[in-house]
Amino acid sequence: MQSGQGEIANAGEAPIVVEAFYRYGYRGRSMLAIRAPFAMGADGADIIGRAIETGARHYVVVSIARQISGPIHSGEPLGVELRASDACEESSG
């Protein structure tokens, strides 16, 4: 489930704080396992394109991957593909 270019519009909002577990590879993509911060539809559209914060790092969610189908429940583990947020990139320079 991937985001289109136009969907990464919410990245300027305050980051959503998430609990992260571990990094892993999935179909050639680098993923991060997180706990869903809130309930959302099965496609994850409510979090794709949003800024998230884990620890002191900020990212933007590009896509999600799950082992099961159906709605995503708050606290459910899911995988997210990320890119560094602009704020993170600026602070590291």
PDB file of N, CA, C and O in Angstrom:
ATOM      1  N   MET A   1       0.842  -1.151   0.000  1.00  0.00           N
ATOM      2  CA  MET A   1       0.000   0.000   0.000  1.00  0.00           C
ATOM      3  C   MET A   1       0.893   1.221   0.000  1.00  0.00           C
ATOM      4  O   MET A   1       1.522   1.535   1.011  1.00  0.00           O
ATOM      5  N   GLN A   2       0.955   1.905  -1.113  1.00  0.00           N
ATOM      6  CA  GLN A   2       1.865   3.025  -1.233  1.00  0.00           C
ATOM      7  C   GLN A   2       1.136   4.322  -1.449  1.00  0.00           C
ATOM      8  O   GLN A   2       0.003   4.348  -1.930  1.00  0.00           O
ATOM      9  N   SER A   3       1.794   5.389  -1.091  1.00  0.00           N
ATOM     10  CA  SER A   3       1.269   6.729  -1.243  1.00  0.00           C
ATOM     11  C   SER A   3       1.635   7.276  -2.618  1.00  0.00           C
ATOM     12  O   SER A   3       2.688   6.950  -3.165  1.00  0.00           O
ATOM     13  N   GLY A   4       0.762   8.102  -3.165  1.00  0.00           N
ATOM     14  CA  GLY A   4       1.087   8.841  -4.374  1.00  0.00           C
ATOM     15  C   GLY A   4       1.793  10.120  -3.981  1.00  0.00           C
ATOM     16  O   GLY A   4       1.795  10.480  -2.804  1.00  0.00           O
ATOM     17  N   GLN A   5       2.396  10.820  -4.935  1.00  0.00           N
ATOM     18  CA  GLN A   5       3.112  12.049  -4.659  1.00  0.00           C
ATOM     19  C   GLN A   5       2.229  13.079  -3.971  1.00  0.00           C
ATOM     20  O   GLN A   5       2.686  13.750  -3.045  1.00  0.00           O
ATOM     21  N   GLY A   6       0.976  13.225  -4.396  1.00  0.00           N
ATOM     22  CA  GLY A   6       0.088  14.224  -3.843  1.00  0.00           C
ATOM     23  C   GLY A   6      -0.364  13.932  -2.432  1.00  0.00           C
ATOM     24  O   GLY A   6      -0.872  14.825  -1.754  1.00  0.00           O
ATOM     25  N   GLU A   7      -0.193  12.701  -1.970  1.00  0.00           N
ATOM     26  CA  GLU A   7      -0.681  12.341  -0.645  1.00  0.00           C
ATOM     27  C   GLU A   7       0.263  12.757   0.471  1.00  0.00           C
ATOM     28  O   GLU A   7      -0.130  12.728   1.637  1.00  0.00           O
ATOM     29  N   ILE A   8       1.486  13.139   0.160  1.00  0.00           N
ATOM     30  CA  ILE A   8       2.421  13.525   1.210  1.00  0.00           C
ATOM     31  C   ILE A   8       2.251  15.023   1.459  1.00  0.00           C
ATOM     32  O   ILE A   8       3.196  15.803   1.344  1.00  0.00           O
ATOM     33  N   ALA A   9       1.018  15.400   1.802  1.00  0.00           N
ATOM     34  CA  ALA A   9       0.695  16.791   2.040  1.00  0.00           C
ATOM     35  C   ALA A   9       0.623  17.104   3.521  1.00  0.00           C
ATOM     36  O   ALA A   9       0.768  18.264   3.906  1.00  0.00           O
ATOM     37  N   ASN A  10       0.403  16.111   4.357  1.00  0.00           N
ATOM     38  CA  ASN A  10       0.231  16.331   5.787  1.00  0.00           C
ATOM     39  C   ASN A  10       1.544  16.340   6.545  1.00  0.00           C
ATOM     40  O   ASN A  10       1.533  16.434   7.772  1.00  0.00           O
ATOM     41  N   ALA A  11       2.665  16.246   5.869  1.00  0.00           N
ATOM     42  CA  ALA A  11       3.952  16.128   6.534  1.00  0.00           C
ATOM     43  C   ALA A  11       4.306  17.370   7.344  1.00  0.00           C
ATOM     44  O   ALA A  11       5.166  17.293   8.221  1.00  0.00           O
ATOM     45  N   GLY A  12       3.666  18.526   7.076  1.00  0.00           N
ATOM     46  CA  GLY A  12       3.947  19.737   7.820  1.00  0.00           C
ATOM     47  C   GLY A  12       3.276  19.770   9.188  1.00  0.00           C
ATOM     48  O   GLY A  12       3.595  20.640   9.998  1.00  0.00           O
ATOM     49  N   GLU A  13       2.363  18.853   9.467  1.00  0.00           N
ATOM     50  CA  GLU A  13       1.683  18.790  10.755  1.00  0.00           C
ATOM     51  C   GLU A  13       2.625  18.249  11.824  1.00  0.00           C
ATOM     52  O   GLU A  13       3.674  17.683  11.515  1.00  0.00           O
ATOM     53  N   ALA A  14       2.239  18.429  13.077  1.00  0.00           N
ATOM     54  CA  ALA A  14       3.039  17.887  14.184  1.00  0.00           C
ATOM     55  C   ALA A  14       3.161  16.376  14.021  1.00  0.00           C
ATOM     56  O   ALA A  14       2.176  15.717  13.689  1.00  0.00           O
ATOM     57  N   PRO A  15       4.345  15.812  14.248  1.00  0.00           N
ATOM     58  CA  PRO A  15       4.531  14.369  14.093  1.00  0.00           C
ATOM     59  C   PRO A  15       3.676  13.565  15.075  1.00  0.00           C
ATOM     60  O   PRO A  15       3.422  14.000  16.198  1.00  0.00           O
ATOM     61  N   ILE A  16       3.245  12.407  14.636  1.00  0.00           N
ATOM     62  CA  ILE A  16       2.522  11.461  15.474  1.00  0.00           C
ATOM     63  C   ILE A  16       3.578  10.617  16.182  1.00  0.00           C
ATOM     64  O   ILE A  16       4.422  10.006  15.527  1.00  0.00           O
ATOM     65  N   VAL A  17       3.538  10.578  17.493  1.00  0.00           N
ATOM     66  CA  VAL A  17       4.511   9.795  18.257  1.00  0.00           C
ATOM     67  C   VAL A  17       4.092   8.322  18.211  1.00  0.00           C
ATOM     68  O   VAL A  17       2.959   7.978  18.546  1.00  0.00           O
ATOM     69  N   VAL A  18       5.028   7.456  17.790  1.00  0.00           N
ATOM     70  CA  VAL A  18       4.740   6.025  17.685  1.00  0.00           C
ATOM     71  C   VAL A  18       5.775   5.222  18.464  1.00  0.00           C
ATOM     72  O   VAL A  18       6.886   5.686  18.721  1.00  0.00           O
ATOM     73  N   GLU A  19       5.382   4.013  18.831  1.00  0.00           N
ATOM     74  CA  GLU A  19       6.288   3.065  19.471  1.00  0.00           C
ATOM     75  C   GLU A  19       6.878   2.186  18.377  1.00  0.00           C
ATOM     76  O   GLU A  19       6.144   1.510  17.656  1.00  0.00           O
ATOM     77  N   ALA A  20       8.200   2.195  18.252  1.00  0.00           N
ATOM     78  CA  ALA A  20       8.880   1.404  17.228  1.00  0.00           C
ATOM     79  C   ALA A  20       9.527   0.176  17.854  1.00  0.00           C
ATOM     80  O   ALA A  20       9.977   0.214  19.000  1.00  0.00           O
ATOM     81  N   PHE A  21       9.570  -0.921  17.083  1.00  0.00           N
ATOM     82  CA  PHE A  21      10.138  -2.173  17.564  1.00  0.00           C
ATOM     83  C   PHE A  21      11.475  -2.509  16.903  1.00  0.00           C
ATOM     84  O   PHE A  21      12.486  -2.635  17.593  1.00  0.00           O
ATOM     85  N   TYR A  22      11.492  -2.653  15.588  1.00  0.00           N
ATOM     86  CA  TYR A  22      12.699  -3.083  14.888  1.00  0.00           C
ATOM     87  C   TYR A  22      12.574  -2.751  13.404  1.00  0.00           C
ATOM     88  O   TYR A  22      11.483  -2.502  12.891  1.00  0.00           O
ATOM     89  N   ARG A  23      13.720  -2.756  12.733  1.00  0.00           N
ATOM     90  CA  ARG A  23      13.765  -2.546  11.279  1.00  0.00           C
ATOM     91  C   ARG A  23      13.847  -3.908  10.598  1.00  0.00           C
ATOM     92  O   ARG A  23      14.385  -4.861  11.161  1.00  0.00           O
ATOM     93  N   TYR A  24      13.305  -3.992   9.377  1.00  0.00           N
ATOM     94  CA  TYR A  24      13.378  -5.228   8.615  1.00  0.00           C
ATOM     95  C   TYR A  24      13.226  -4.910   7.136  1.00  0.00           C
ATOM     96  O   TYR A  24      12.821  -3.807   6.769  1.00  0.00           O
ATOM     97  N   GLY A  25      13.549  -5.876   6.292  1.00  0.00           N
ATOM     98  CA  GLY A  25      13.392  -5.718   4.853  1.00  0.00           C
ATOM     99  C   GLY A  25      12.151  -6.440   4.369  1.00  0.00           C
ATOM    100  O   GLY A  25      11.847  -7.538   4.835  1.00  0.00           O
ATOM    101  N   TYR A  26      11.430  -5.830   3.436  1.00  0.00           N
ATOM    102  CA  TYR A  26      10.219  -6.433   2.874  1.00  0.00           C
ATOM    103  C   TYR A  26      10.139  -6.064   1.402  1.00  0.00           C
ATOM    104  O   TYR A  26       9.978  -4.896   1.049  1.00  0.00           O
ATOM    105  N   ARG A  27      10.252  -7.075   0.546  1.00  0.00           N
ATOM    106  CA  ARG A  27      10.181  -6.863  -0.906  1.00  0.00           C
ATOM    107  C   ARG A  27      11.110  -5.748  -1.375  1.00  0.00           C
ATOM    108  O   ARG A  27      10.729  -4.900  -2.182  1.00  0.00           O
ATOM    109  N   GLY A  28      12.325  -5.765  -0.858  1.00  0.00           N
ATOM    110  CA  GLY A  28      13.342  -4.803  -1.272  1.00  0.00           C
ATOM    111  C   GLY A  28      13.214  -3.425  -0.636  1.00  0.00           C
ATOM    112  O   GLY A  28      13.945  -2.504  -0.998  1.00  0.00           O
ATOM    113  N   ARG A  29      12.294  -3.280   0.306  1.00  0.00           N
ATOM    114  CA  ARG A  29      12.101  -1.993   0.968  1.00  0.00           C
ATOM    115  C   ARG A  29      12.574  -2.094   2.415  1.00  0.00           C
ATOM    116  O   ARG A  29      12.471  -3.153   3.034  1.00  0.00           O
ATOM    117  N   SER A  30      13.087  -1.000   2.946  1.00  0.00           N
ATOM    118  CA  SER A  30      13.471  -0.938   4.351  1.00  0.00           C
ATOM    119  C   SER A  30      12.250  -0.506   5.147  1.00  0.00           C
ATOM    120  O   SER A  30      11.685   0.561   4.903  1.00  0.00           O
ATOM    121  N   MET A  31      11.843  -1.342   6.107  1.00  0.00           N
ATOM    122  CA  MET A  31      10.626  -1.098   6.869  1.00  0.00           C
ATOM    123  C   MET A  31      10.958  -0.935   8.351  1.00  0.00           C
ATOM    124  O   MET A  31      12.022  -1.348   8.813  1.00  0.00           O
ATOM    125  N   LEU A  32      10.035  -0.330   9.079  1.00  0.00           N
ATOM    126  CA  LEU A  32      10.130  -0.203  10.523  1.00  0.00           C
ATOM    127  C   LEU A  32       8.829  -0.732  11.110  1.00  0.00           C
ATOM    128  O   LEU A  32       7.745  -0.294  10.722  1.00  0.00           O
ATOM    129  N   ALA A  33       8.932  -1.667  12.038  1.00  0.00           N
ATOM    130  CA  ALA A  33       7.748  -2.191  12.714  1.00  0.00           C
ATOM    131  C   ALA A  33       7.356  -1.214  13.814  1.00  0.00           C
ATOM    132  O   ALA A  33       8.173  -0.864  14.666  1.00  0.00           O
ATOM    133  N   ILE A  34       6.099  -0.776  13.789  1.00  0.00           N
ATOM    134  CA  ILE A  34       5.590   0.150  14.801  1.00  0.00           C
ATOM    135  C   ILE A  34       4.277  -0.381  15.366  1.00  0.00           C
ATOM    136  O   ILE A  34       3.703  -1.335  14.841  1.00  0.00           O
ATOM    137  N   ARG A  35       3.819   0.238  16.420  1.00  0.00           N
ATOM    138  CA  ARG A  35       2.490  -0.028  16.962  1.00  0.00           C
ATOM    139  C   ARG A  35       1.586   1.081  16.427  1.00  0.00           C
ATOM    140  O   ARG A  35       1.901   2.261  16.582  1.00  0.00           O
ATOM    141  N   ALA A  36       0.464   0.716  15.797  1.00  0.00           N
ATOM    142  CA  ALA A  36      -0.460   1.697  15.219  1.00  0.00           C
ATOM    143  C   ALA A  36      -0.901   2.689  16.293  1.00  0.00           C
ATOM    144  O   ALA A  36      -1.377   2.275  17.350  1.00  0.00           O
ATOM    145  N   PRO A  37      -0.751   3.984  16.042  1.00  0.00           N
ATOM    146  CA  PRO A  37      -1.084   4.983  17.056  1.00  0.00           C
ATOM    147  C   PRO A  37      -2.586   5.203  17.228  1.00  0.00           C
ATOM    148  O   PRO A  37      -3.017   5.769  18.233  1.00  0.00           O
ATOM    149  N   PHE A  38      -3.386   4.759  16.255  1.00  0.00           N
ATOM    150  CA  PHE A  38      -4.837   4.910  16.303  1.00  0.00           C
ATOM    151  C   PHE A  38      -5.468   3.943  15.314  1.00  0.00           C
ATOM    152  O   PHE A  38      -4.782   3.391  14.454  1.00  0.00           O
ATOM    153  N   ALA A  39      -6.768   3.740  15.436  1.00  0.00           N
ATOM    154  CA  ALA A  39      -7.490   2.870  14.501  1.00  0.00           C
ATOM    155  C   ALA A  39      -7.601   3.564  13.146  1.00  0.00           C
ATOM    156  O   ALA A  39      -7.724   4.787  13.071  1.00  0.00           O
ATOM    157  N   MET A  40      -7.557   2.762  12.072  1.00  0.00           N
ATOM    158  CA  MET A  40      -7.667   3.311  10.709  1.00  0.00           C
ATOM    159  C   MET A  40      -8.111   2.211   9.771  1.00  0.00           C
ATOM    160  O   MET A  40      -8.177   1.043  10.156  1.00  0.00           O
ATOM    161  N   GLY A  41      -8.411   2.578   8.553  1.00  0.00           N
ATOM    162  CA  GLY A  41      -8.814   1.613   7.546  1.00  0.00           C
ATOM    163  C   GLY A  41      -7.679   0.680   7.162  1.00  0.00           C
ATOM    164  O   GLY A  41      -6.516   0.945   7.465  1.00  0.00           O
ATOM    165  N   ALA A  42      -8.023  -0.406   6.498  1.00  0.00           N
ATOM    166  CA  ALA A  42      -7.054  -1.442   6.126  1.00  0.00           C
ATOM    167  C   ALA A  42      -5.932  -0.923   5.233  1.00  0.00           C
ATOM    168  O   ALA A  42      -4.827  -1.465   5.252  1.00  0.00           O
ATOM    169  N   ASP A  43      -6.201   0.119   4.452  1.00  0.00           N
ATOM    170  CA  ASP A  43      -5.178   0.634   3.538  1.00  0.00           C
ATOM    171  C   ASP A  43      -4.193   1.584   4.209  1.00  0.00           C
ATOM    172  O   ASP A  43      -3.197   1.970   3.598  1.00  0.00           O
ATOM    173  N   GLY A  44      -4.457   1.966   5.458  1.00  0.00           N
ATOM    174  CA  GLY A  44      -3.544   2.836   6.196  1.00  0.00           C
ATOM    175  C   GLY A  44      -3.503   4.264   5.698  1.00  0.00           C
ATOM    176  O   GLY A  44      -2.565   4.999   6.006  1.00  0.00           O
ATOM    177  N   ALA A  45      -4.507   4.671   4.930  1.00  0.00           N
ATOM    178  CA  ALA A  45      -4.503   6.004   4.330  1.00  0.00           C
ATOM    179  C   ALA A  45      -4.406   7.124   5.368  1.00  0.00           C
ATOM    180  O   ALA A  45      -3.934   8.216   5.052  1.00  0.00           O
ATOM    181  N   ASP A  46      -4.845   6.868   6.596  1.00  0.00           N
ATOM    182  CA  ASP A  46      -4.801   7.897   7.636  1.00  0.00           C
ATOM    183  C   ASP A  46      -3.397   8.193   8.134  1.00  0.00           C
ATOM    184  O   ASP A  46      -3.169   9.229   8.758  1.00  0.00           O
ATOM    185  N   ILE A  47      -2.456   7.300   7.868  1.00  0.00           N
ATOM    186  CA  ILE A  47      -1.081   7.529   8.340  1.00  0.00           C
ATOM    187  C   ILE A  47      -0.107   7.737   7.177  1.00  0.00           C
ATOM    188  O   ILE A  47       0.949   8.343   7.362  1.00  0.00           O
ATOM    189  N   ILE A  48      -0.442   7.248   5.996  1.00  0.00           N
ATOM    190  CA  ILE A  48       0.442   7.439   4.837  1.00  0.00           C
ATOM    191  C   ILE A  48       0.513   8.929   4.518  1.00  0.00           C
ATOM    192  O   ILE A  48      -0.507   9.607   4.402  1.00  0.00           O
ATOM    193  N   GLY A  49       1.734   9.416   4.381  1.00  0.00           N
ATOM    194  CA  GLY A  49       1.959  10.830   4.115  1.00  0.00           C
ATOM    195  C   GLY A  49       2.083  11.673   5.369  1.00  0.00           C
ATOM    196  O   GLY A  49       2.373  12.866   5.282  1.00  0.00           O
ATOM    197  N   ARG A  50       1.870  11.078   6.533  1.00  0.00           N
ATOM    198  CA  ARG A  50       1.956  11.805   7.797  1.00  0.00           C
ATOM    199  C   ARG A  50       3.355  11.696   8.378  1.00  0.00           C
ATOM    200  O   ARG A  50       4.069  10.721   8.142  1.00  0.00           O
ATOM    201  N   ALA A  51       3.734  12.715   9.142  1.00  0.00           N
ATOM    202  CA  ALA A  51       5.008  12.698   9.857  1.00  0.00           C
ATOM    203  C   ALA A  51       4.830  11.898  11.137  1.00  0.00           C
ATOM    204  O   ALA A  51       3.827  12.038  11.836  1.00  0.00           O
ATOM    205  N   ILE A  52       5.818  11.053  11.438  1.00  0.00           N
ATOM    206  CA  ILE A  52       5.813  10.315  12.700  1.00  0.00           C
ATOM    207  C   ILE A  52       7.123  10.579  13.424  1.00  0.00           C
ATOM    208  O   ILE A  52       8.121  10.967  12.817  1.00  0.00           O
ATOM    209  N   GLU A  53       7.100  10.364  14.721  1.00  0.00           N
ATOM    210  CA  GLU A  53       8.286  10.527  15.552  1.00  0.00           C
ATOM    211  C   GLU A  53       8.487   9.262  16.355  1.00  0.00           C
ATOM    212  O   GLU A  53       7.560   8.758  16.988  1.00  0.00           O
ATOM    213  N   THR A  54       9.700   8.755  16.324  1.00  0.00           N
ATOM    214  CA  THR A  54      10.068   7.622  17.157  1.00  0.00           C
ATOM    215  C   THR A  54      11.414   7.959  17.782  1.00  0.00           C
ATOM    216  O   THR A  54      12.401   8.179  17.080  1.00  0.00           O
ATOM    217  N   GLY A  55      11.440   7.996  19.087  1.00  0.00           N
ATOM    218  CA  GLY A  55      12.652   8.486  19.750  1.00  0.00           C
ATOM    219  C   GLY A  55      12.793   9.958  19.405  1.00  0.00           C
ATOM    220  O   GLY A  55      11.830  10.715  19.532  1.00  0.00           O
ATOM    221  N   ALA A  56      13.953  10.371  18.979  1.00  0.00           N
ATOM    222  CA  ALA A  56      14.175  11.761  18.586  1.00  0.00           C
ATOM    223  C   ALA A  56      14.162  11.930  17.071  1.00  0.00           C
ATOM    224  O   ALA A  56      14.483  13.009  16.572  1.00  0.00           O
ATOM    225  N   ARG A  57      13.800  10.889  16.336  1.00  0.00           N
ATOM    226  CA  ARG A  57      13.832  10.935  14.873  1.00  0.00           C
ATOM    227  C   ARG A  57      12.443  11.175  14.290  1.00  0.00           C
ATOM    228  O   ARG A  57      11.441  10.669  14.794  1.00  0.00           O
ATOM    229  N   HIS A  58      12.413  11.958  13.218  1.00  0.00           N
ATOM    230  CA  HIS A  58      11.161  12.247  12.514  1.00  0.00           C
ATOM    231  C   HIS A  58      11.225  11.679  11.102  1.00  0.00           C
ATOM    232  O   HIS A  58      12.244  11.791  10.421  1.00  0.00           O
ATOM    233  N   TYR A  59      10.139  11.075  10.679  1.00  0.00           N
ATOM    234  CA  TYR A  59      10.035  10.468   9.352  1.00  0.00           C
ATOM    235  C   TYR A  59       8.669  10.796   8.755  1.00  0.00           C
ATOM    236  O   TYR A  59       7.772  11.280   9.445  1.00  0.00           O
ATOM    237  N   VAL A  60       8.531  10.525   7.465  1.00  0.00           N
ATOM    238  CA  VAL A  60       7.232  10.583   6.800  1.00  0.00           C
ATOM    239  C   VAL A  60       6.928   9.169   6.313  1.00  0.00           C
ATOM    240  O   VAL A  60       7.784   8.514   5.718  1.00  0.00           O
ATOM    241  N   VAL A  61       5.711   8.703   6.567  1.00  0.00           N
ATOM    242  CA  VAL A  61       5.296   7.355   6.163  1.00  0.00           C
ATOM    243  C   VAL A  61       5.006   7.355   4.668  1.00  0.00           C
ATOM    244  O   VAL A  61       4.175   8.124   4.186  1.00  0.00           O
ATOM    245  N   VAL A  62       5.700   6.482   3.941  1.00  0.00           N
ATOM    246  CA  VAL A  62       5.538   6.361   2.495  1.00  0.00           C
ATOM    247  C   VAL A  62       4.537   5.256   2.152  1.00  0.00           C
ATOM    248  O   VAL A  62       3.738   5.410   1.229  1.00  0.00           O
ATOM    249  N   SER A  63       4.577   4.146   2.889  1.00  0.00           N
ATOM    250  CA  SER A  63       3.667   3.028   2.653  1.00  0.00           C
ATOM    251  C   SER A  63       3.603   2.171   3.906  1.00  0.00           C
ATOM    252  O   SER A  63       4.396   2.341   4.832  1.00  0.00           O
ATOM    253  N   ILE A  64       2.642   1.242   3.924  1.00  0.00           N
ATOM    254  CA  ILE A  64       2.540   0.300   5.027  1.00  0.00           C
ATOM    255  C   ILE A  64       2.523  -1.119   4.481  1.00  0.00           C
ATOM    256  O   ILE A  64       2.231  -1.342   3.306  1.00  0.00           O
ATOM    257  N   ALA A  65       2.838  -2.073   5.345  1.00  0.00           N
ATOM    258  CA  ALA A  65       2.746  -3.496   5.003  1.00  0.00           C
ATOM    259  C   ALA A  65       2.223  -4.222   6.233  1.00  0.00           C
ATOM    260  O   ALA A  65       2.629  -3.933   7.358  1.00  0.00           O
ATOM    261  N   ARG A  66       1.314  -5.173   6.005  1.00  0.00           N
ATOM    262  CA  ARG A  66       0.715  -5.920   7.112  1.00  0.00           C
ATOM    263  C   ARG A  66       0.628  -7.391   6.766  1.00  0.00           C
ATOM    264  O   ARG A  66       0.622  -7.769   5.595  1.00  0.00           O
ATOM    265  N   GLN A  67       0.562  -8.212   7.793  1.00  0.00           N
ATOM    266  CA  GLN A  67       0.401  -9.647   7.616  1.00  0.00           C
ATOM    267  C   GLN A  67      -1.069 -10.043   7.505  1.00  0.00           C
ATOM    268  O   GLN A  67      -1.385 -11.100   6.958  1.00  0.00           O
ATOM    269  N   ILE A  68      -1.962  -9.211   8.016  1.00  0.00           N
ATOM    270  CA  ILE A  68      -3.386  -9.548   8.032  1.00  0.00           C
ATOM    271  C   ILE A  68      -4.188  -8.496   7.279  1.00  0.00           C
ATOM    272  O   ILE A  68      -3.670  -7.430   6.946  1.00  0.00           O
ATOM    273  N   SER A  69      -5.457  -8.803   7.013  1.00  0.00           N
ATOM    274  CA  SER A  69      -6.315  -7.851   6.314  1.00  0.00           C
ATOM    275  C   SER A  69      -7.361  -7.303   7.283  1.00  0.00           C
ATOM    276  O   SER A  69      -7.439  -7.738   8.431  1.00  0.00           O
ATOM    277  N   GLY A  70      -8.145  -6.367   6.825  1.00  0.00           N
ATOM    278  CA  GLY A  70      -9.174  -5.754   7.648  1.00  0.00           C
ATOM    279  C   GLY A  70      -8.687  -4.471   8.267  1.00  0.00           C
ATOM    280  O   GLY A  70      -7.536  -4.079   8.077  1.00  0.00           O
ATOM    281  N   PRO A  71      -9.563  -3.807   9.014  1.00  0.00           N
ATOM    282  CA  PRO A  71      -9.191  -2.528   9.634  1.00  0.00           C
ATOM    283  C   PRO A  71      -7.993  -2.676  10.559  1.00  0.00           C
ATOM    284  O   PRO A  71      -7.765  -3.738  11.138  1.00  0.00           O
ATOM    285  N   ILE A  72      -7.233  -1.600  10.690  1.00  0.00           N
ATOM    286  CA  ILE A  72      -6.090  -1.564  11.597  1.00  0.00           C
ATOM    287  C   ILE A  72      -6.596  -1.042  12.934  1.00  0.00           C
ATOM    288  O   ILE A  72      -7.237   0.007  12.999  1.00  0.00           O
ATOM    289  N   HIS A  73      -6.303  -1.781  14.000  1.00  0.00           N
ATOM    290  CA  HIS A  73      -6.736  -1.393  15.342  1.00  0.00           C
ATOM    291  C   HIS A  73      -5.626  -0.640  16.050  1.00  0.00           C
ATOM    292  O   HIS A  73      -4.447  -0.887  15.799  1.00  0.00           O
ATOM    293  N   SER A  74      -5.992   0.265  16.922  1.00  0.00           N
ATOM    294  CA  SER A  74      -5.012   0.998  17.718  1.00  0.00           C
ATOM    295  C   SER A  74      -4.139   0.006  18.477  1.00  0.00           C
ATOM    296  O   SER A  74      -4.653  -0.908  19.121  1.00  0.00           O
ATOM    297  N   GLY A  75      -2.829   0.181  18.406  1.00  0.00           N
ATOM    298  CA  GLY A  75      -1.889  -0.703  19.086  1.00  0.00           C
ATOM    299  C   GLY A  75      -1.450  -1.906  18.283  1.00  0.00           C
ATOM    300  O   GLY A  75      -0.542  -2.625  18.700  1.00  0.00           O
ATOM    301  N   GLU A  76      -2.078  -2.145  17.131  1.00  0.00           N
ATOM    302  CA  GLU A  76      -1.717  -3.290  16.279  1.00  0.00           C
ATOM    303  C   GLU A  76      -0.343  -3.073  15.657  1.00  0.00           C
ATOM    304  O   GLU A  76      -0.046  -1.968  15.202  1.00  0.00           O
ATOM    305  N   PRO A  77       0.501  -4.099  15.626  1.00  0.00           N
ATOM    306  CA  PRO A  77       1.788  -3.955  14.946  1.00  0.00           C
ATOM    307  C   PRO A  77       1.596  -3.872  13.430  1.00  0.00           C
ATOM    308  O   PRO A  77       0.778  -4.595  12.861  1.00  0.00           O
ATOM    309  N   LEU A  78       2.346  -2.997  12.793  1.00  0.00           N
ATOM    310  CA  LEU A  78       2.354  -2.919  11.336  1.00  0.00           C
ATOM    311  C   LEU A  78       3.697  -2.380  10.891  1.00  0.00           C
ATOM    312  O   LEU A  78       4.420  -1.758  11.669  1.00  0.00           O
ATOM    313  N   GLY A  79       4.022  -2.622   9.643  1.00  0.00           N
ATOM    314  CA  GLY A  79       5.283  -2.153   9.083  1.00  0.00           C
ATOM    315  C   GLY A  79       5.058  -0.890   8.284  1.00  0.00           C
ATOM    316  O   GLY A  79       4.075  -0.779   7.552  1.00  0.00           O
ATOM    317  N   VAL A  80       5.969   0.067   8.419  1.00  0.00           N
ATOM    318  CA  VAL A  80       5.889   1.298   7.649  1.00  0.00           C
ATOM    319  C   VAL A  80       7.196   1.522   6.905  1.00  0.00           C
ATOM    320  O   VAL A  80       8.282   1.326   7.451  1.00  0.00           O
ATOM    321  N   GLU A  81       7.072   1.931   5.661  1.00  0.00           N
ATOM    322  CA  GLU A  81       8.226   2.362   4.873  1.00  0.00           C
ATOM    323  C   GLU A  81       8.331   3.863   5.085  1.00  0.00           C
ATOM    324  O   GLU A  81       7.328   4.572   5.009  1.00  0.00           O
ATOM    325  N   LEU A  82       9.528   4.347   5.349  1.00  0.00           N
ATOM    326  CA  LEU A  82       9.709   5.737   5.748  1.00  0.00           C
ATOM    327  C   LEU A  82      10.693   6.471   4.867  1.00  0.00           C
ATOM    328  O   LEU A  82      11.512   5.865   4.176  1.00  0.00           O
ATOM    329  N   ARG A  83      10.598   7.789   4.906  1.00  0.00           N
ATOM    330  CA  ARG A  83      11.662   8.651   4.405  1.00  0.00           C
ATOM    331  C   ARG A  83      11.905   9.688   5.491  1.00  0.00           C
ATOM    332  O   ARG A  83      10.980  10.047   6.220  1.00  0.00           O
ATOM    333  N   ALA A  84      13.123  10.169   5.607  1.00  0.00           N
ATOM    334  CA  ALA A  84      13.440  11.183   6.623  1.00  0.00           C
ATOM    335  C   ALA A  84      12.627  12.427   6.331  1.00  0.00           C
ATOM    336  O   ALA A  84      12.477  12.818   5.173  1.00  0.00           O
ATOM    337  N   SER A  85      12.097  13.056   7.380  1.00  0.00           N
ATOM    338  CA  SER A  85      11.333  14.297   7.174  1.00  0.00           C
ATOM    339  C   SER A  85      12.306  15.427   6.922  1.00  0.00           C
ATOM    340  O   SER A  85      13.484  15.333   7.267  1.00  0.00           O
ATOM    341  N   ASP A  86      11.808  16.506   6.315  1.00  0.00           N
ATOM    342  CA  ASP A  86      12.650  17.670   6.045  1.00  0.00           C
ATOM    343  C   ASP A  86      13.244  18.249   7.317  1.00  0.00           C
ATOM    344  O   ASP A  86      14.399  18.674   7.326  1.00  0.00           O
ATOM    345  N   ALA A  87      12.459  18.268   8.400  1.00  0.00           N
ATOM    346  CA  ALA A  87      12.954  18.797   9.679  1.00  0.00           C
ATOM    347  C   ALA A  87      14.145  17.986  10.164  1.00  0.00           C
ATOM    348  O   ALA A  87      15.119  18.544  10.669  1.00  0.00           O
ATOM    349  N   CYS A  88      14.065  16.663  10.011  1.00  0.00           N
ATOM    350  CA  CYS A  88      15.151  15.780  10.430  1.00  0.00           C
ATOM    351  C   CYS A  88      16.390  16.022   9.578  1.00  0.00           C
ATOM    352  O   CYS A  88      17.508  16.052  10.092  1.00  0.00           O
ATOM    353  N   GLU A  89      16.186  16.195   8.261  1.00  0.00           N
ATOM    354  CA  GLU A  89      17.296  16.406   7.344  1.00  0.00           C
ATOM    355  C   GLU A  89      17.987  17.735   7.631  1.00  0.00           C
ATOM    356  O   GLU A  89      19.213  17.825   7.570  1.00  0.00           O
ATOM    357  N   GLU A  90      17.186  18.790   7.950  1.00  0.00           N
ATOM    358  CA  GLU A  90      17.768  20.108   8.220  1.00  0.00           C
ATOM    359  C   GLU A  90      18.567  20.092   9.508  1.00  0.00           C
ATOM    360  O   GLU A  90      19.629  20.711   9.577  1.00  0.00           O
ATOM    361  N   SER A  91      18.076  19.391  10.546  1.00  0.00           N
ATOM    362  CA  SER A  91      18.756  19.404  11.832  1.00  0.00           C
ATOM    363  C   SER A  91      20.034  18.578  11.821  1.00  0.00           C
ATOM    364  O   SER A  91      20.900  18.774  12.673  1.00  0.00           O
ATOM    365  N   SER A  92      20.167  17.665  10.879  1.00  0.00           N
ATOM    366  CA  SER A  92      21.368  16.826  10.842  1.00  0.00           C
ATOM    367  C   SER A  92      22.489  17.458  10.046  1.00  0.00           C
ATOM    368  O   SER A  92      23.589  16.905  10.007  1.00  0.00           O
ATOM    369  N   GLY A  93      22.252  18.614   9.399  1.00  0.00           N
ATOM    370  CA  GLY A  93      23.239  19.231   8.536  1.00  0.00           C
ATOM    371  C   GLY A  93      24.083  20.255   9.160  1.00  0.00           C
ATOM    372  O   GLY A  93      24.947  20.830   8.498  1.00  0.00           O
TER     373      GLY A  93
END
